[in-house]
Amino acid sequence: MPRFRRSALAVVLASVAGLTACTYNEELGRSQLLFAGRDDMAQAAAGSWEQLKKQQPISRDERYTSRLNRVAPKLIRAAGGNPAQWEYLVFEDKSLNAFALPGGRIGIHTGIMDIMQNDAQLAAVVGHEIAHVNYRHSGERYSQNMVASIGIGAASIAAGVSCDGTPQERRACEQRSGALVQALGIGAVYGAILPYSRKHELEADEGGVRYMARAGYDTCEAVRFWQRMQASSAGQQRPPEFASTHPASDTRINNLRQITSQQGKRC
């Protein structure tokens, strides 16, 4: 192996070895790989949130804003937080979506509000988003992406070490190396990053249902809400579950039924 490549590979591998930041999350019940602290992630998200508020119209629909202002504080308190330290808004957007950002920021689209029948169904969504924040899923995804990038960089260096010989042999070798690195990149996404994201979604579902119960909401409404989401999304094209960051609706509904059954309910 040429000296330069040995040195470069050593640097990359040392970087991977140095990125050891496992933290045990008591509420989640497992260890997490986290390279950025809560404050760092919150600060990074603050600019995105402010920019979003400037670019995306905020809903003035009293039905939706009143419902969110009524439900969100209950869920935040149930999750052990202080409502005064959170910000939650309804955005004018017909897509069926909601999101959370580190630092306690929740956005709900009017499209998803349109299909909600009651406060408890909104509580299922808000609880889910609060769980993402409390479980530090954004920080974990950031850390996983960092490891994947460094690992692919190491593979790229290692794959090119034997590209010697005639010009034709070198070209053939470089093509094989490029294909290998590309395959490793795809493997990192489908084998590690996306499945973990689906795991995050299911963890957030479980946490959200737990917060709903603490706040006094009927947790079966989480199942009913996702049944309505499934019906509203019928006929829309979506990638297969293995290539999606979100679990398929059937998977999610079955998971929620298992969670609520542990609470003694049949939904």
Backbone hydrogen bonds, N-H to C=O, Kabsch-Sander energy under -0.5 kcal/mol:
donor,donor_aa,acceptor,acceptor_aa,energy
6,R,2,P,-2.4
7,S,3,R,-2.5
8,A,4,F,-2.8
9,L,5,R,-2.9
10,A,6,R,-2.2
11,V,7,S,-2.2
12,V,8,A,-2.2
13,L,9,L,-2.7
14,A,10,A,-2.3
15,S,11,V,-2.0
16,V,12,V,-2.1
17,A,13,L,-2.5
18,G,14,A,-2.0
19,L,15,S,-0.9
19,L,16,V,-0.9
20,T,18,G,-1.7
21,A,19,L,-0.7
23,T,32,Q,-3.1
25,N,23,T,-0.6
25,N,30,R,-2.6
26,E,24,Y,-0.8
29,G,25,N,-2.6
30,R,25,N,-1.0
32,Q,23,T,-3.1
34,L,21,A,-2.7
34,L,32,Q,-0.8
41,M,37,G,-2.3
42,A,38,R,-2.6
43,Q,39,D,-2.5
44,A,40,D,-2.1
45,A,41,M,-2.0
46,A,42,A,-1.5
47,G,43,Q,-0.8
48,S,44,A,-0.7
49,W,45,A,-2.3
50,E,46,A,-2.2
51,Q,47,G,-2.3
52,L,48,S,-2.3
53,K,49,W,-2.1
54,K,50,E,-1.2
55,Q,51,Q,-2.0
56,Q,52,L,-3.1
59,S,90,V,-2.8
62,E,60,R,-0.6
64,Y,61,D,-0.6
65,T,61,D,-2.6
66,S,62,E,-2.2
67,R,63,R,-1.4
68,L,64,Y,-2.5
69,N,65,T,-2.6
70,R,66,S,-1.6
71,V,67,R,-2.4
72,A,68,L,-2.6
74,K,71,V,-0.5
75,L,71,V,-1.8
76,I,72,A,-2.7
77,R,73,P,-2.4
78,A,74,K,-2.2
79,A,75,L,-1.6
80,G,77,R,-1.8
81,G,76,I,-3.0
85,Q,82,N,-2.3
86,W,83,P,-1.6
87,E,104,G,-2.4
89,L,106,I,-2.2
91,F,89,L,-0.5
91,F,108,I,-2.8
92,E,57,P,-3.0
93,D,91,F,-1.2
97,N,95,S,-1.7
99,F,107,G,-2.5
101,L,105,R,-2.7
104,G,101,L,-1.0
105,R,101,L,-1.6
106,I,87,E,-2.5
107,G,99,F,-2.5
108,I,89,L,-2.4
109,H,97,N,-2.1
110,T,91,F,-2.2
111,G,93,D,-2.9
112,I,95,S,-0.7
112,I,109,H,-0.6
113,M,109,H,-1.7
114,D,110,T,-2.1
115,I,111,G,-0.5
115,I,112,I,-0.6
116,M,113,M,-1.3
122,L,118,N,-1.3
123,A,119,D,-2.5
124,A,120,A,-1.6
125,V,121,Q,-1.3
126,V,122,L,-3.0
127,G,123,A,-2.8
128,H,124,A,-1.5
129,E,125,V,-2.1
130,I,126,V,-2.6
131,A,127,G,-2.2
132,H,128,H,-1.7
133,V,129,E,-1.6
134,N,130,I,-3.0
135,Y,131,A,-2.7
136,R,133,V,-1.4
137,H,132,H,-2.1
140,E,136,R,-1.7
141,R,137,H,-2.6
142,Y,138,S,-2.4
143,S,139,G,-2.0
144,Q,140,E,-2.5
145,N,141,R,-2.6
146,M,142,Y,-1.9
147,V,143,S,-2.3
148,A,144,Q,-2.6
149,S,145,N,-2.4
150,I,146,M,-2.3
151,G,147,V,-2.7
152,I,148,A,-2.4
153,G,149,S,-1.9
154,A,150,I,-2.2
155,A,151,G,-2.2
156,S,152,I,-2.3
157,I,153,G,-1.9
158,A,154,A,-2.7
159,A,155,A,-2.8
160,G,156,S,-1.0
161,V,158,A,-1.3
163,C,160,G,-1.1
164,D,162,S,-2.2
170,R,166,T,-2.7
171,R,167,P,-2.5
172,A,168,Q,-2.3
173,C,169,E,-2.4
174,E,170,R,-2.9
175,Q,171,R,-2.3
176,R,172,A,-2.1
177,S,173,C,-2.7
178,G,174,E,-2.7
179,A,175,Q,-2.2
180,L,176,R,-2.2
181,V,177,S,-2.7
182,Q,178,G,-2.4
183,A,179,A,-2.4
184,L,180,L,-2.6
185,G,181,V,-2.4
186,I,182,Q,-2.4
187,G,183,A,-2.6
188,A,184,L,-2.2
189,V,185,G,-1.8
190,Y,186,I,-2.8
191,G,187,G,-2.4
192,A,188,A,-1.2
193,I,188,A,-2.4
194,L,189,V,-3.0
196,Y,192,A,-1.5
197,S,193,I,-1.7
198,R,194,L,-2.2
199,K,195,P,-2.2
200,H,196,Y,-2.4
201,E,197,S,-2.1
202,L,198,R,-2.1
203,E,199,K,-2.5
204,A,200,H,-2.7
205,D,201,E,-2.0
206,E,202,L,-2.0
207,G,203,E,-2.7
208,G,204,A,-2.9
209,V,205,D,-2.2
210,R,206,E,-1.9
211,Y,207,G,-2.4
212,M,208,G,-2.4
213,A,209,V,-2.3
214,R,210,R,-2.0
215,A,211,Y,-2.0
216,G,212,M,-0.5
216,G,213,A,-1.2
217,Y,212,M,-2.6
219,T,217,Y,-0.7
221,E,218,D,-1.6
222,A,219,T,-1.5
223,V,219,T,-0.7
224,R,220,C,-2.1
225,F,221,E,-2.4
226,W,222,A,-1.9
227,Q,223,V,-1.8
228,R,224,R,-1.9
229,M,225,F,-2.3
230,Q,226,W,-2.3
231,A,227,Q,-2.1
232,S,228,R,-2.5
233,S,229,M,-1.7
234,A,231,A,-0.8
236,Q,233,S,-2.2
243,A,240,P,-1.9
244,S,241,E,-1.7
252,R,248,A,-2.4
253,I,249,S,-3.1
254,N,250,D,-2.5
255,N,251,T,-2.2
256,L,252,R,-2.6
257,R,253,I,-2.3
258,Q,254,N,-1.9
259,I,255,N,-2.2
260,T,256,L,-2.8
261,S,257,R,-2.0
262,Q,258,Q,-1.2
263,Q,260,T,-1.0
264,G,261,S,-1.6
265,K,260,T,-2.0
267,C,265,K,-0.5
